[in-house]
Amino acid sequence: MAGLSFSNSQIGLAHAMGHALGAVFKLPHGLCVGLYLASVVEFNSIGGADRYSRLNKIFPDEYREKSYI
């Protein structure tokens, strides 16, 4: 299930880079993924604008990062 959600969410890059960063610098995995997440979402939004648009309709305005809409 986790693998399917990574594939469908287009966040696999942040997860993979988080593994590498954590392994090299001995940092917690969640922290490492979080460091990459905003940049990966911004990059993915270029080709997946329609998907992010659908997500933006679900989440209230106060939880959205305006630069990614």
CHARMM internal coordinates of N, CA and C (Angstrom, degrees):
IC EDIT
DIST 1 N 1 CA 1.4422
DIST 1 CA 1 C 1.5309
ANGL 1 N 1 CA 1 C 110.75
DIST 1 C 2 N 1.3280
ANGL 1 CA 1 C 2 N 116.31
DIHE 1 N 1 CA 1 C 2 N -42.92
DIST 2 N 2 CA 1.4659
ANGL 1 C 2 N 2 CA 118.96
DIHE 1 CA 1 C 2 N 2 CA -178.83
DIST 2 CA 2 C 1.5231
ANGL 2 N 2 CA 2 C 110.53
DIHE 1 C 2 N 2 CA 2 C -62.31
DIST 2 C 3 N 1.3288
ANGL 2 CA 2 C 3 N 116.94
DIHE 2 N 2 CA 2 C 3 N -42.19
DIST 3 N 3 CA 1.4584
ANGL 2 C 3 N 3 CA 120.36
DIHE 2 CA 2 C 3 N 3 CA 178.94
DIST 3 CA 3 C 1.5090
ANGL 3 N 3 CA 3 C 112.50
DIHE 2 C 3 N 3 CA 3 C -62.02
DIST 3 C 4 N 1.3237
ANGL 3 CA 3 C 4 N 116.64
DIHE 3 N 3 CA 3 C 4 N -39.75
DIST 4 N 4 CA 1.4664
ANGL 3 C 4 N 4 CA 120.44
DIHE 3 CA 3 C 4 N 4 CA 177.56
DIST 4 CA 4 C 1.5191
ANGL 4 N 4 CA 4 C 110.82
DIHE 3 C 4 N 4 CA 4 C -64.10
DIST 4 C 5 N 1.3201
ANGL 4 CA 4 C 5 N 117.00
DIHE 4 N 4 CA 4 C 5 N -41.27
DIST 5 N 5 CA 1.4587
ANGL 4 C 5 N 5 CA 118.51
DIHE 4 CA 4 C 5 N 5 CA -178.98
DIST 5 CA 5 C 1.5279
ANGL 5 N 5 CA 5 C 111.51
DIHE 4 C 5 N 5 CA 5 C -68.14
DIST 5 C 6 N 1.3372
ANGL 5 CA 5 C 6 N 117.74
DIHE 5 N 5 CA 5 C 6 N -36.18
DIST 6 N 6 CA 1.4664
ANGL 5 C 6 N 6 CA 119.23
DIHE 5 CA 5 C 6 N 6 CA 176.03
DIST 6 CA 6 C 1.5157
ANGL 6 N 6 CA 6 C 110.55
DIHE 5 C 6 N 6 CA 6 C -63.93
DIST 6 C 7 N 1.3237
ANGL 6 CA 6 C 7 N 116.86
DIHE 6 N 6 CA 6 C 7 N -43.10
DIST 7 N 7 CA 1.4659
ANGL 6 C 7 N 7 CA 120.63
DIHE 6 CA 6 C 7 N 7 CA -178.96
DIST 7 CA 7 C 1.5149
ANGL 7 N 7 CA 7 C 111.39
DIHE 6 C 7 N 7 CA 7 C -64.53
DIST 7 C 8 N 1.3252
ANGL 7 CA 7 C 8 N 117.14
DIHE 7 N 7 CA 7 C 8 N -42.08
DIST 8 N 8 CA 1.4568
ANGL 7 C 8 N 8 CA 121.09
DIHE 7 CA 7 C 8 N 8 CA -176.90
DIST 8 CA 8 C 1.5207
ANGL 8 N 8 CA 8 C 113.11
DIHE 7 C 8 N 8 CA 8 C -76.92
DIST 8 C 9 N 1.3151
ANGL 8 CA 8 C 9 N 118.14
DIHE 8 N 8 CA 8 C 9 N -21.97
DIST 9 N 9 CA 1.4597
ANGL 8 C 9 N 9 CA 120.07
DIHE 8 CA 8 C 9 N 9 CA -176.26
DIST 9 CA 9 C 1.5270
ANGL 9 N 9 CA 9 C 113.25
DIHE 8 C 9 N 9 CA 9 C -93.48
DIST 9 C 10 N 1.3028
ANGL 9 CA 9 C 10 N 117.39
DIHE 9 N 9 CA 9 C 10 N -7.61
DIST 10 N 10 CA 1.4669
ANGL 9 C 10 N 10 CA 122.98
DIHE 9 CA 9 C 10 N 10 CA -178.53
DIST 10 CA 10 C 1.5277
ANGL 10 N 10 CA 10 C 112.62
DIHE 9 C 10 N 10 CA 10 C 61.87
DIST 10 C 11 N 1.3279
ANGL 10 CA 10 C 11 N 116.86
DIHE 10 N 10 CA 10 C 11 N 26.43
DIST 11 N 11 CA 1.4546
ANGL 10 C 11 N 11 CA 120.90
DIHE 10 CA 10 C 11 N 11 CA 179.77
DIST 11 CA 11 C 1.5261
ANGL 11 N 11 CA 11 C 109.87
DIHE 10 C 11 N 11 CA 11 C -105.80
DIST 11 C 12 N 1.3156
ANGL 11 CA 11 C 12 N 118.41
DIHE 11 N 11 CA 11 C 12 N 8.95
DIST 12 N 12 CA 1.4523
ANGL 11 C 12 N 12 CA 122.05
DIHE 11 CA 11 C 12 N 12 CA -179.14
DIST 12 CA 12 C 1.5166
ANGL 12 N 12 CA 12 C 113.15
DIHE 11 C 12 N 12 CA 12 C -57.42
DIST 12 C 13 N 1.3198
ANGL 12 CA 12 C 13 N 117.10
DIHE 12 N 12 CA 12 C 13 N -32.66
DIST 13 N 13 CA 1.4612
ANGL 12 C 13 N 13 CA 120.87
DIHE 12 CA 12 C 13 N 13 CA 179.91
DIST 13 CA 13 C 1.5224
ANGL 13 N 13 CA 13 C 111.15
DIHE 12 C 13 N 13 CA 13 C -64.60
DIST 13 C 14 N 1.3206
ANGL 13 CA 13 C 14 N 117.59
DIHE 13 N 13 CA 13 C 14 N -44.79
DIST 14 N 14 CA 1.4674
ANGL 13 C 14 N 14 CA 120.51
DIHE 13 CA 13 C 14 N 14 CA 178.94
DIST 14 CA 14 C 1.5230
ANGL 14 N 14 CA 14 C 110.24
DIHE 13 C 14 N 14 CA 14 C -62.59
DIST 14 C 15 N 1.3064
ANGL 14 CA 14 C 15 N 116.71
DIHE 14 N 14 CA 14 C 15 N -39.24
DIST 15 N 15 CA 1.4617
ANGL 14 C 15 N 15 CA 121.51
DIHE 14 CA 14 C 15 N 15 CA 179.68
DIST 15 CA 15 C 1.5335
ANGL 15 N 15 CA 15 C 110.65
DIHE 14 C 15 N 15 CA 15 C -65.71
DIST 15 C 16 N 1.3053
ANGL 15 CA 15 C 16 N 116.74
DIHE 15 N 15 CA 15 C 16 N -46.81
DIST 16 N 16 CA 1.4719
ANGL 15 C 16 N 16 CA 120.70
DIHE 15 CA 15 C 16 N 16 CA -179.90
DIST 16 CA 16 C 1.5250
ANGL 16 N 16 CA 16 C 111.56
DIHE 15 C 16 N 16 CA 16 C -63.82
DIST 16 C 17 N 1.3280
ANGL 16 CA 16 C 17 N 116.49
DIHE 16 N 16 CA 16 C 17 N -43.95
DIST 17 N 17 CA 1.4656
ANGL 16 C 17 N 17 CA 119.48
DIHE 16 CA 16 C 17 N 17 CA 179.26
DIST 17 CA 17 C 1.5257
ANGL 17 N 17 CA 17 C 110.77
DIHE 16 C 17 N 17 CA 17 C -67.68
DIST 17 C 18 N 1.3373
ANGL 17 CA 17 C 18 N 116.64
DIHE 17 N 17 CA 17 C 18 N -33.21
DIST 18 N 18 CA 1.4561
ANGL 17 C 18 N 18 CA 121.13
DIHE 17 CA 17 C 18 N 18 CA 176.74
DIST 18 CA 18 C 1.5168
ANGL 18 N 18 CA 18 C 111.96
DIHE 17 C 18 N 18 CA 18 C -62.70
DIST 18 C 19 N 1.3415
ANGL 18 CA 18 C 19 N 116.08
DIHE 18 N 18 CA 18 C 19 N -39.89
DIST 19 N 19 CA 1.4638
ANGL 18 C 19 N 19 CA 120.05
DIHE 18 CA 18 C 19 N 19 CA 176.64
DIST 19 CA 19 C 1.5258
ANGL 19 N 19 CA 19 C 110.77
DIHE 18 C 19 N 19 CA 19 C -60.70
DIST 19 C 20 N 1.3043
ANGL 19 CA 19 C 20 N 116.02
DIHE 19 N 19 CA 19 C 20 N -46.81
DIST 20 N 20 CA 1.4634
ANGL 19 C 20 N 20 CA 120.45
DIHE 19 CA 19 C 20 N 20 CA -177.94
DIST 20 CA 20 C 1.5285
ANGL 20 N 20 CA 20 C 111.61
DIHE 19 C 20 N 20 CA 20 C -64.35
DIST 20 C 21 N 1.3094
ANGL 20 CA 20 C 21 N 117.23
DIHE 20 N 20 CA 20 C 21 N -46.23
DIST 21 N 21 CA 1.4636
ANGL 20 C 21 N 21 CA 121.07
DIHE 20 CA 20 C 21 N 21 CA -179.37
DIST 21 CA 21 C 1.5277
ANGL 21 N 21 CA 21 C 110.79
DIHE 20 C 21 N 21 CA 21 C -62.93
DIST 21 C 22 N 1.3228
ANGL 21 CA 21 C 22 N 116.23
DIHE 21 N 21 CA 21 C 22 N -44.38
DIST 22 N 22 CA 1.4578
ANGL 21 C 22 N 22 CA 120.66
DIHE 21 CA 21 C 22 N 22 CA -179.90
DIST 22 CA 22 C 1.5168
ANGL 22 N 22 CA 22 C 112.53
DIHE 21 C 22 N 22 CA 22 C -63.63
DIST 22 C 23 N 1.3128
ANGL 22 CA 22 C 23 N 116.19
DIHE 22 N 22 CA 22 C 23 N -37.53
DIST 23 N 23 CA 1.4619
ANGL 22 C 23 N 23 CA 119.94
DIHE 22 CA 22 C 23 N 23 CA -179.84
DIST 23 CA 23 C 1.5280
ANGL 23 N 23 CA 23 C 111.47
DIHE 22 C 23 N 23 CA 23 C -67.82
DIST 23 C 24 N 1.3063
ANGL 23 CA 23 C 24 N 116.75
DIHE 23 N 23 CA 23 C 24 N -40.34
DIST 24 N 24 CA 1.4623
ANGL 23 C 24 N 24 CA 120.59
DIHE 23 CA 23 C 24 N 24 CA -177.99
DIST 24 CA 24 C 1.5301
ANGL 24 N 24 CA 24 C 111.62
DIHE 23 C 24 N 24 CA 24 C -72.86
DIST 24 C 25 N 1.3343
ANGL 24 CA 24 C 25 N 116.52
DIHE 24 N 24 CA 24 C 25 N -43.65
DIST 25 N 25 CA 1.4661
ANGL 24 C 25 N 25 CA 120.06
DIHE 24 CA 24 C 25 N 25 CA -173.63
DIST 25 CA 25 C 1.5237
ANGL 25 N 25 CA 25 C 113.95
DIHE 24 C 25 N 25 CA 25 C -105.28
DIST 25 C 26 N 1.3484
ANGL 25 CA 25 C 26 N 117.20
DIHE 25 N 25 CA 25 C 26 N 5.44
DIST 26 N 26 CA 1.4714
ANGL 25 C 26 N 26 CA 122.13
DIHE 25 CA 25 C 26 N 26 CA 178.21
DIST 26 CA 26 C 1.5300
ANGL 26 N 26 CA 26 C 111.84
DIHE 25 C 26 N 26 CA 26 C 54.97
DIST 26 C 27 N 1.3303
ANGL 26 CA 26 C 27 N 115.51
DIHE 26 N 26 CA 26 C 27 N 49.64
DIST 27 N 27 CA 1.4602
ANGL 26 C 27 N 27 CA 122.55
DIHE 26 CA 26 C 27 N 27 CA 179.33
DIST 27 CA 27 C 1.5318
ANGL 27 N 27 CA 27 C 109.80
DIHE 26 C 27 N 27 CA 27 C -108.66
DIST 27 C 28 N 1.3338
ANGL 27 CA 27 C 28 N 118.14
DIHE 27 N 27 CA 27 C 28 N 156.62
DIST 28 N 28 CA 1.4633
ANGL 27 C 28 N 28 CA 120.85
DIHE 27 CA 27 C 28 N 28 CA 177.79
DIST 28 CA 28 C 1.5329
ANGL 28 N 28 CA 28 C 111.50
DIHE 27 C 28 N 28 CA 28 C -61.90
DIST 28 C 29 N 1.3200
ANGL 28 CA 28 C 29 N 115.37
DIHE 28 N 28 CA 28 C 29 N 141.02
DIST 29 N 29 CA 1.4688
ANGL 28 C 29 N 29 CA 120.86
DIHE 28 CA 28 C 29 N 29 CA -175.91
DIST 29 CA 29 C 1.5321
ANGL 29 N 29 CA 29 C 112.04
DIHE 28 C 29 N 29 CA 29 C -60.01
DIST 29 C 30 N 1.3115
ANGL 29 CA 29 C 30 N 117.25
DIHE 29 N 29 CA 29 C 30 N -45.12
DIST 30 N 30 CA 1.4685
ANGL 29 C 30 N 30 CA 120.18
DIHE 29 CA 29 C 30 N 30 CA -178.98
DIST 30 CA 30 C 1.5141
ANGL 30 N 30 CA 30 C 112.63
DIHE 29 C 30 N 30 CA 30 C -60.07
DIST 30 C 31 N 1.3104
ANGL 30 CA 30 C 31 N 116.57
DIHE 30 N 30 CA 30 C 31 N -40.83
DIST 31 N 31 CA 1.4605
ANGL 30 C 31 N 31 CA 121.12
DIHE 30 CA 30 C 31 N 31 CA 177.27
DIST 31 CA 31 C 1.5238
ANGL 31 N 31 CA 31 C 110.66
DIHE 30 C 31 N 31 CA 31 C -61.96
DIST 31 C 32 N 1.3172
ANGL 31 CA 31 C 32 N 116.46
DIHE 31 N 31 CA 31 C 32 N -45.51
DIST 32 N 32 CA 1.4706
ANGL 31 C 32 N 32 CA 120.94
DIHE 31 CA 31 C 32 N 32 CA -178.48
DIST 32 CA 32 C 1.5181
ANGL 32 N 32 CA 32 C 111.74
DIHE 31 C 32 N 32 CA 32 C -63.78
DIST 32 C 33 N 1.3182
ANGL 32 CA 32 C 33 N 117.17
DIHE 32 N 32 CA 32 C 33 N -42.85
DIST 33 N 33 CA 1.4651
ANGL 32 C 33 N 33 CA 120.50
DIHE 32 CA 32 C 33 N 33 CA 178.18
DIST 33 CA 33 C 1.5310
ANGL 33 N 33 CA 33 C 109.51
DIHE 32 C 33 N 33 CA 33 C -63.72
DIST 33 C 34 N 1.3303
ANGL 33 CA 33 C 34 N 116.12
DIHE 33 N 33 CA 33 C 34 N -42.49
DIST 34 N 34 CA 1.4553
ANGL 33 C 34 N 34 CA 120.27
DIHE 33 CA 33 C 34 N 34 CA 179.29
DIST 34 CA 34 C 1.5157
ANGL 34 N 34 CA 34 C 113.41
DIHE 33 C 34 N 34 CA 34 C -60.67
DIST 34 C 35 N 1.3206
ANGL 34 CA 34 C 35 N 116.60
DIHE 34 N 34 CA 34 C 35 N -33.97
DIST 35 N 35 CA 1.4606
ANGL 34 C 35 N 35 CA 120.01
DIHE 34 CA 34 C 35 N 35 CA 178.61
DIST 35 CA 35 C 1.5275
ANGL 35 N 35 CA 35 C 111.87
DIHE 34 C 35 N 35 CA 35 C -64.93
DIST 35 C 36 N 1.3050
ANGL 35 CA 35 C 36 N 116.83
DIHE 35 N 35 CA 35 C 36 N -33.49
DIST 36 N 36 CA 1.4694
ANGL 35 C 36 N 36 CA 121.19
DIHE 35 CA 35 C 36 N 36 CA -177.84
DIST 36 CA 36 C 1.5338
ANGL 36 N 36 CA 36 C 113.50
DIHE 35 C 36 N 36 CA 36 C -92.55
DIST 36 C 37 N 1.3062
ANGL 36 CA 36 C 37 N 117.34
DIHE 36 N 36 CA 36 C 37 N -18.93
DIST 37 N 37 CA 1.4616
ANGL 36 C 37 N 37 CA 120.66
DIHE 36 CA 36 C 37 N 37 CA -168.08
DIST 37 CA 37 C 1.5300
ANGL 37 N 37 CA 37 C 114.28
DIHE 36 C 37 N 37 CA 37 C -58.20
DIST 37 C 38 N 1.3083
ANGL 37 CA 37 C 38 N 118.06
DIHE 37 N 37 CA 37 C 38 N -47.59
DIST 38 N 38 CA 1.4714
ANGL 37 C 38 N 38 CA 120.27
DIHE 37 CA 37 C 38 N 38 CA -177.88
DIST 38 CA 38 C 1.5254
ANGL 38 N 38 CA 38 C 111.73
DIHE 37 C 38 N 38 CA 38 C -61.13
DIST 38 C 39 N 1.3168
ANGL 38 CA 38 C 39 N 116.72
DIHE 38 N 38 CA 38 C 39 N -42.45
DIST 39 N 39 CA 1.4692
ANGL 38 C 39 N 39 CA 119.84
DIHE 38 CA 38 C 39 N 39 CA 179.84
DIST 39 CA 39 C 1.5240
ANGL 39 N 39 CA 39 C 111.53
DIHE 38 C 39 N 39 CA 39 C -66.80
DIST 39 C 40 N 1.3252
ANGL 39 CA 39 C 40 N 116.55
DIHE 39 N 39 CA 39 C 40 N -39.06
DIST 40 N 40 CA 1.4675
ANGL 39 C 40 N 40 CA 120.04
DIHE 39 CA 39 C 40 N 40 CA 179.72
DIST 40 CA 40 C 1.5269
ANGL 40 N 40 CA 40 C 110.63
DIHE 39 C 40 N 40 CA 40 C -68.00
DIST 40 C 41 N 1.3276
ANGL 40 CA 40 C 41 N 117.26
DIHE 40 N 40 CA 40 C 41 N -41.57
DIST 41 N 41 CA 1.4672
ANGL 40 C 41 N 41 CA 120.19
DIHE 40 CA 40 C 41 N 41 CA 177.71
DIST 41 CA 41 C 1.5229
ANGL 41 N 41 CA 41 C 110.00
DIHE 40 C 41 N 41 CA 41 C -62.32
DIST 41 C 42 N 1.3121
ANGL 41 CA 41 C 42 N 117.28
DIHE 41 N 41 CA 41 C 42 N -42.74
DIST 42 N 42 CA 1.4674
ANGL 41 C 42 N 42 CA 120.33
DIHE 41 CA 41 C 42 N 42 CA 178.89
DIST 42 CA 42 C 1.5334
ANGL 42 N 42 CA 42 C 110.76
DIHE 41 C 42 N 42 CA 42 C -61.80
DIST 42 C 43 N 1.3288
ANGL 42 CA 42 C 43 N 116.69
DIHE 42 N 42 CA 42 C 43 N -44.83
DIST 43 N 43 CA 1.4642
ANGL 42 C 43 N 43 CA 121.06
DIHE 42 CA 42 C 43 N 43 CA 178.67
DIST 43 CA 43 C 1.5278
ANGL 43 N 43 CA 43 C 110.96
DIHE 42 C 43 N 43 CA 43 C -63.43
DIST 43 C 44 N 1.3252
ANGL 43 CA 43 C 44 N 117.17
DIHE 43 N 43 CA 43 C 44 N -46.02
DIST 44 N 44 CA 1.4658
ANGL 43 C 44 N 44 CA 120.98
DIHE 43 CA 43 C 44 N 44 CA -178.93
DIST 44 CA 44 C 1.5240
ANGL 44 N 44 CA 44 C 112.40
DIHE 43 C 44 N 44 CA 44 C -66.91
DIST 44 C 45 N 1.3271
ANGL 44 CA 44 C 45 N 117.18
DIHE 44 N 44 CA 44 C 45 N -27.56
DIST 45 N 45 CA 1.4633
ANGL 44 C 45 N 45 CA 119.28
DIHE 44 CA 44 C 45 N 45 CA -177.74
DIST 45 CA 45 C 1.5250
ANGL 45 N 45 CA 45 C 112.12
DIHE 44 C 45 N 45 CA 45 C -67.35
DIST 45 C 46 N 1.3207
ANGL 45 CA 45 C 46 N 117.19
DIHE 45 N 45 CA 45 C 46 N -19.06
DIST 46 N 46 CA 1.4698
ANGL 45 C 46 N 46 CA 120.17
DIHE 45 CA 45 C 46 N 46 CA 178.00
DIST 46 CA 46 C 1.5277
ANGL 46 N 46 CA 46 C 109.81
DIHE 45 C 46 N 46 CA 46 C -64.48
DIST 46 C 47 N 1.3063
ANGL 46 CA 46 C 47 N 116.93
DIHE 46 N 46 CA 46 C 47 N -48.49
DIST 47 N 47 CA 1.4649
ANGL 46 C 47 N 47 CA 120.64
DIHE 46 CA 46 C 47 N 47 CA -178.81
DIST 47 CA 47 C 1.5088
ANGL 47 N 47 CA 47 C 114.01
DIHE 46 C 47 N 47 CA 47 C -92.17
DIST 47 C 48 N 1.3176
ANGL 47 CA 47 C 48 N 117.78
DIHE 47 N 47 CA 47 C 48 N -14.37
DIST 48 N 48 CA 1.4566
ANGL 47 C 48 N 48 CA 120.62
DIHE 47 CA 47 C 48 N 48 CA -177.08
DIST 48 CA 48 C 1.5124
ANGL 48 N 48 CA 48 C 112.77
DIHE 47 C 48 N 48 CA 48 C -121.35
DIST 48 C 49 N 1.3123
ANGL 48 CA 48 C 49 N 116.55
DIHE 48 N 48 CA 48 C 49 N 36.33
DIST 49 N 49 CA 1.4620
ANGL 48 C 49 N 49 CA 121.20
DIHE 48 CA 48 C 49 N 49 CA -176.26
DIST 49 CA 49 C 1.5279
ANGL 49 N 49 CA 49 C 111.77
DIHE 48 C 49 N 49 CA 49 C -57.32
DIST 49 C 50 N 1.3219
ANGL 49 CA 49 C 50 N 117.63
DIHE 49 N 49 CA 49 C 50 N -36.93
DIST 50 N 50 CA 1.4686
ANGL 49 C 50 N 50 CA 120.21
DIHE 49 CA 49 C 50 N 50 CA -179.75
DIST 50 CA 50 C 1.5224
ANGL 50 N 50 CA 50 C 111.18
DIHE 49 C 50 N 50 CA 50 C -64.80
DIST 50 C 51 N 1.3277
ANGL 50 CA 50 C 51 N 117.52
DIHE 50 N 50 CA 50 C 51 N -38.25
DIST 51 N 51 CA 1.4669
ANGL 50 C 51 N 51 CA 120.95
DIHE 50 CA 50 C 51 N 51 CA 178.91
DIST 51 CA 51 C 1.5246
ANGL 51 N 51 CA 51 C 111.02
DIHE 50 C 51 N 51 CA 51 C -68.31
DIST 51 C 52 N 1.3066
ANGL 51 CA 51 C 52 N 117.21
DIHE 51 N 51 CA 51 C 52 N -43.48
DIST 52 N 52 CA 1.4615
ANGL 51 C 52 N 52 CA 119.81
DIHE 51 CA 51 C 52 N 52 CA 179.14
DIST 52 CA 52 C 1.5253
ANGL 52 N 52 CA 52 C 110.48
DIHE 51 C 52 N 52 CA 52 C -67.90
DIST 52 C 53 N 1.2975
ANGL 52 CA 52 C 53 N 117.74
DIHE 52 N 52 CA 52 C 53 N -32.84
DIST 53 N 53 CA 1.4614
ANGL 52 C 53 N 53 CA 120.88
DIHE 52 CA 52 C 53 N 53 CA 176.92
DIST 53 CA 53 C 1.5266
ANGL 53 N 53 CA 53 C 110.69
DIHE 52 C 53 N 53 CA 53 C -62.19
DIST 53 C 54 N 1.3231
ANGL 53 CA 53 C 54 N 116.51
DIHE 53 N 53 CA 53 C 54 N -41.71
DIST 54 N 54 CA 1.4743
ANGL 53 C 54 N 54 CA 120.05
DIHE 53 CA 53 C 54 N 54 CA 177.67
DIST 54 CA 54 C 1.5192
ANGL 54 N 54 CA 54 C 110.60
DIHE 53 C 54 N 54 CA 54 C -64.37
DIST 54 C 55 N 1.3252
ANGL 54 CA 54 C 55 N 117.88
DIHE 54 N 54 CA 54 C 55 N -40.35
DIST 55 N 55 CA 1.4639
ANGL 54 C 55 N 55 CA 120.63
DIHE 54 CA 54 C 55 N 55 CA 177.98
DIST 55 CA 55 C 1.5245
ANGL 55 N 55 CA 55 C 111.51
DIHE 54 C 55 N 55 CA 55 C -65.54
DIST 55 C 56 N 1.3259
ANGL 55 CA 55 C 56 N 116.23
DIHE 55 N 55 CA 55 C 56 N -38.80
DIST 56 N 56 CA 1.4588
ANGL 55 C 56 N 56 CA 119.94
DIHE 55 CA 55 C 56 N 56 CA -179.85
DIST 56 CA 56 C 1.5144
ANGL 56 N 56 CA 56 C 112.71
DIHE 55 C 56 N 56 CA 56 C -62.17
DIST 56 C 57 N 1.3156
ANGL 56 CA 56 C 57 N 117.77
DIHE 56 N 56 CA 56 C 57 N -26.38
DIST 57 N 57 CA 1.4616
ANGL 56 C 57 N 57 CA 120.97
DIHE 56 CA 56 C 57 N 57 CA 178.00
DIST 57 CA 57 C 1.5226
ANGL 57 N 57 CA 57 C 111.31
DIHE 56 C 57 N 57 CA 57 C -74.30
DIST 57 C 58 N 1.3216
ANGL 57 CA 57 C 58 N 117.27
DIHE 57 N 57 CA 57 C 58 N -21.09
DIST 58 N 58 CA 1.4588
ANGL 57 C 58 N 58 CA 121.96
DIHE 57 CA 57 C 58 N 58 CA -178.46
DIST 58 CA 58 C 1.5246
ANGL 58 N 58 CA 58 C 111.57
DIHE 57 C 58 N 58 CA 58 C -84.01
DIST 58 C 59 N 1.3473
ANGL 58 CA 58 C 59 N 116.81
DIHE 58 N 58 CA 58 C 59 N -41.86
DIST 59 N 59 CA 1.4558
ANGL 58 C 59 N 59 CA 120.68
DIHE 58 CA 58 C 59 N 59 CA -174.31
DIST 59 CA 59 C 1.5265
ANGL 59 N 59 CA 59 C 111.47
DIHE 58 C 59 N 59 CA 59 C -88.72
DIST 59 C 60 N 1.3283
ANGL 59 CA 59 C 60 N 117.24
DIHE 59 N 59 CA 59 C 60 N 140.78
DIST 60 N 60 CA 1.4653
ANGL 59 C 60 N 60 CA 120.59
DIHE 59 CA 59 C 60 N 60 CA 176.95
DIST 60 CA 60 C 1.5258
ANGL 60 N 60 CA 60 C 111.15
DIHE 59 C 60 N 60 CA 60 C -63.10
DIST 60 C 61 N 1.3189
ANGL 60 CA 60 C 61 N 116.03
DIHE 60 N 60 CA 60 C 61 N 155.89
DIST 61 N 61 CA 1.4688
ANGL 60 C 61 N 61 CA 122.04
DIHE 60 CA 60 C 61 N 61 CA -177.10
DIST 61 CA 61 C 1.5167
ANGL 61 N 61 CA 61 C 113.69
DIHE 60 C 61 N 61 CA 61 C -53.99
DIST 61 C 62 N 1.3188
ANGL 61 CA 61 C 62 N 118.45
DIHE 61 N 61 CA 61 C 62 N -38.73
DIST 62 N 62 CA 1.4707
ANGL 61 C 62 N 62 CA 120.20
DIHE 61 CA 61 C 62 N 62 CA -174.94
DIST 62 CA 62 C 1.5151
ANGL 62 N 62 CA 62 C 113.39
DIHE 61 C 62 N 62 CA 62 C -67.43
DIST 62 C 63 N 1.3331
ANGL 62 CA 62 C 63 N 118.03
DIHE 62 N 62 CA 62 C 63 N -13.97
DIST 63 N 63 CA 1.4727
ANGL 62 C 63 N 63 CA 121.40
DIHE 62 CA 62 C 63 N 63 CA 178.85
DIST 63 CA 63 C 1.5288
ANGL 63 N 63 CA 63 C 113.02
DIHE 62 C 63 N 63 CA 63 C -100.02
DIST 63 C 64 N 1.2983
ANGL 63 CA 63 C 64 N 117.80
DIHE 63 N 63 CA 63 C 64 N 0.65
DIST 64 N 64 CA 1.4536
ANGL 63 C 64 N 64 CA 121.08
DIHE 63 CA 63 C 64 N 64 CA -178.08
DIST 64 CA 64 C 1.5124
ANGL 64 N 64 CA 64 C 112.01
DIHE 63 C 64 N 64 CA 64 C -97.62
DIST 64 C 65 N 1.3223
ANGL 64 CA 64 C 65 N 115.09
DIHE 64 N 64 CA 64 C 65 N 144.61
DIST 65 N 65 CA 1.4561
ANGL 64 C 65 N 65 CA 121.08
DIHE 64 CA 64 C 65 N 65 CA 172.94
DIST 65 CA 65 C 1.5238
ANGL 65 N 65 CA 65 C 105.63
DIHE 64 C 65 N 65 CA 65 C -91.40
DIST 65 C 66 N 1.2970
ANGL 65 CA 65 C 66 N 116.49
DIHE 65 N 65 CA 65 C 66 N 114.48
DIST 66 N 66 CA 1.4689
ANGL 65 C 66 N 66 CA 121.94
DIHE 65 CA 65 C 66 N 66 CA -172.23
DIST 66 CA 66 C 1.5213
ANGL 66 N 66 CA 66 C 114.12
DIHE 65 C 66 N 66 CA 66 C -59.16
DIST 66 C 67 N 1.3281
ANGL 66 CA 66 C 67 N 118.27
DIHE 66 N 66 CA 66 C 67 N -31.28
DIST 67 N 67 CA 1.4634
ANGL 66 C 67 N 67 CA 119.77
DIHE 66 CA 66 C 67 N 67 CA -176.65
DIST 67 CA 67 C 1.5244
ANGL 67 N 67 CA 67 C 112.66
DIHE 66 C 67 N 67 CA 67 C -72.34
DIST 67 C 68 N 1.3530
ANGL 67 CA 67 C 68 N 118.78
DIHE 67 N 67 CA 67 C 68 N -13.13
DIST 68 N 68 CA 1.4574
ANGL 67 C 68 N 68 CA 121.38
DIHE 67 CA 67 C 68 N 68 CA -178.60
DIST 68 CA 68 C 1.5202
ANGL 68 N 68 CA 68 C 112.63
DIHE 67 C 68 N 68 CA 68 C -100.31
DIST 68 C 69 N 1.3138
ANGL 68 CA 68 C 69 N 117.14
DIHE 68 N 68 CA 68 C 69 N 1.45
DIST 69 N 69 CA 1.4795
ANGL 68 C 69 N 69 CA 119.87
DIHE 68 CA 68 C 69 N 69 CA -176.35
DIST 69 CA 69 C 1.5123
ANGL 69 N 69 CA 69 C 109.94
DIHE 68 C 69 N 69 CA 69 C -88.64
END
COOR INIT
IC SEED 1 N 1 CA 1 C
IC BUILD
